[in-house]
Amino acid sequence: MCGIVGYTGPREAGPILIEGLRRLEYRGYDSAGIALVDEAGDMFVEKKAGKLANLQEAIADRTPHAAIGLAHTRWATHGRPNDLNAHPHQDCTGNITVIHNGIIENFRELRDGLEARGHVLSSETDTEAIAHLVEEAYRGDLADAVRESLRKVEGAYALVVMHKGEISRLVGARQNVPLVVGLNGEESFIASDVSAILAHTNRVVFLEEGDIADVRPTGVVVTGLDGRPRERAVTLIDWTPEAAEKGGYEHFMLKEIHEQPEALRQSLAGRVTANGRIHAPEVDSLDEAFRQVTRVEIVACGTASYAGLVGAAAIQDWTGLPARVTVGSEFRYSPPPLDANTLVVAVTQSGETADTIAPTRWAREQGCPIVAVTNTVGSAITREADAVMFLQAGPEIAVAASKTFVTQVTTLIVLAAAIAKARGTMGAEQELELGLGLRALPEAAARALELNADIAAVARRYVNSRGFMFIGRGYSYPAALEGALKLKEISYMHAEGYAAGELKHGPISLLDAECPLVAVATRSRIYDKLISNVMEGRARDARVIAVATEGDADIHHYADDVLWVPDTVEALSPAIAVIPLQLFAYHTAVARGTDVDQPRNLAKSVTVE
C-alpha cells in the first residue's frame, strides 16, 4: 500500500511531487524517494529510509529544475526499509526509473533470469526487476516496452515508469492495485490515490485492471497489454483534499474496512498459486523444525490473540499437534515448559508490542524455533524470529484493527498449512480445497461488504441497548470475540464475547430485551448446536442479530436481523464473518458520536508492558 505520484507539465515538478508525497505519507513511511529529469536531460534520483522529512532534508537546496518526475513513499514488503530498497529503482543504464505498489509474485524467477543475462540488481526488492525488464524491451517507445515487460509479470501492481530520453512522458500500469490519472489543461498527474493530486485538479481518470496509461502533459491514452485502445471516462471529484486522504470515506477505519479485499489479495500474493497450491516460502528453512516439534504456542495480544485462536485451531486440526494461544502479558509470568521441540508463533501487527516481544525473546532463549507474524518490516519482533511472515496489508491508520485482523487470520492459516505439509498430514485434496478457498477470499470479502451496505440502519436500531452478548462456536468463536472487541473499542458500549455453549453457565443471566445476542452462525459442522444456544437467548426475550451464510433458509426463524456473508471454507470463515461485525461496530460508534479513528485511552502500538 505504498504511495505513488508523478507529474508532467510546465511547472516545477519537485515541489508538486513532495506535496503529493506528504498527502500520501499515511500510506507508507518506511522510506521515500524522488526521480526528476532536469533541463539538461539528466536523471536526478534521491531516496532515503524513514519519514518523508529525511528525503526533504536530503534534497533541500539541490533539487534540479525539472518539468517531469515521479516520487514514492514506501510500506516495505520485499526488502528491509533502507536507502537501497527505497524507490525509485533504475535499470543498468540509468535511463529508466520505476516506482511500484503491489507484489510481483514471480520476482525471484525474473531476478534469476535477469542476473543470468548479465543484469546487476542491487536491491532486495521485487520492483527493481521491472526496471531491468523494461530496459531489455526498450526499442525507442516506453509504452511498448512496458507492455512487453508486463506480459512476463505475475502479481499485483500499480507502477509508473519514466525514461530520461522521452521528455514529458510517464507510463503507468494497473493490475489489482489502484492507480489514477489527473488532467489539468497543459499538465497531467498520475498517483496511487486521488488525495495526492486533488490540490491541482479534480478531473480524474480511474484506471481499471490491465490498463496501460501513456501520460503526456496534454492528456492520457489508455491501452491494454495488447496495445489496443481502451476508453476511460473522466470523473469530476468533489472531495476536499482532506477528505481525499480517506478516499472519500468519513473515517480511516471505514476506508480500511473497505480495503480488506485488496489487503487479502496482497497478503496472499506469492503464497497461493492459481491452481490452489499453498506455499509459504518465508518458512521453508523451518521445514525440519516443523517435523520435529511436539507442540505449538501462539503468543499475541488483543485482536492478534483472536486471530491466533484461528491459527491454533487450524494447526491442531490439520497436524494433531497440541496448539494454544496465550496472551503475551501472561505468557512470561506463567510460562509453559519450553524447549527446542516447541514452536512459538508471535503475532503482532506493529511488531513492537512489548507484551508480545518480551515472551518471544524469552522463548528464543529457551531454544524454541520462532515464527513472527507482523505487518511491519524492520520491527523489533523480526529480530527475535527465525522466520517472519509479513501480513502485507499496507498501513492501518485507525487505532482499531480491521484489515490487519483478516490478514493475520489468513497468514496463520497459510502457516498452519505449511506445518501440515511439512509433517505430511495434509493431503493434496485438502490442500486444493483450502488453496482455492484462499484464492476466492478477496472476492468473498468484497461480496460481504456489498451484502452489508445498509447495515447502518441495523446499528441505529440497537444503539440504545444496555449491552451486547456475542457468541460463536468452533471457528466462529474468534470472530465473535473480535466483533465484541470492535464494538467496545470504538463505541464504548459494553459487549462480551463467549463460546456459545457457555451461555447457560452464567452469562445468560445478562440477556433480556435490552441486551441483544449477536450470533456468528455461519455454515459449520456445529451449526445446529449454535442454533440451540441462540434459542436459549430468544427464550429470555433477547433480540438476535445473526451473521449467516448466504442461502441459509432457516436463519430467519431464529434471528431478528441477519447480516449476510458469502460461503467459504470453514477455517477461513472468521476472515469473512468479521466484516459485518466491523461495520456494525463502526456505524454504532458513528451513531453515538464517538471518535472512531482515535478512540479514548487506546494507542495503535502498545510499546509498554
Secondary structure, DSSP 4 states (H G I P E B T S, - for coil): --EEEEEESSS-HHHHHHHHHHHHGGG--SEEEEEEEETTS-EEEEEEESSHHHHHHHHTTTPPPEEEEEEEEE--SSS-SSTTTSSPEE-SSSSEEEEEEEEETTHHHHHHHHHHTT----SS-STHHHHHHHHHH-SS-HHHHHHHHHTT--EEEEEEEEETTSTT-EEEEEEBS--EEEEETTEEEEESSGGGTTTT-SEEEE--TT-EEEEETTEEEEE-TT--B-----EE----HHHHHTTT-SSHHHHHHHTHHHHHHHHHTTTB-TTS-B--GGGGGGHHHHHH-SEEEEEE-THHHHHHHHHHHHHHHHH---EEEEEHHHHTTSPPP--TTEEEEEEESSS--HHHHHHHHHHHHTT--EEEEES-TT-GGGGG-SEEEE-------SSS-SHHHHHHHHHHHHHHHHHHHHHT-S-HHHHHHHHHHHHHHHHHHHHHHHHTTTHHHHHHHHTT-S-EEEEE-TTHHHHHHHHHHHHHHHH---EEEEEGGGGGGTGGGG-BTTB-EEEEE-S-TTHHHHHHHHHHHHTTT--EEEEEETT-SSGGGT-SEEEEE----GGGHHHHHHHHHHHHHHHHHHHHT--SSS-TT--SS----
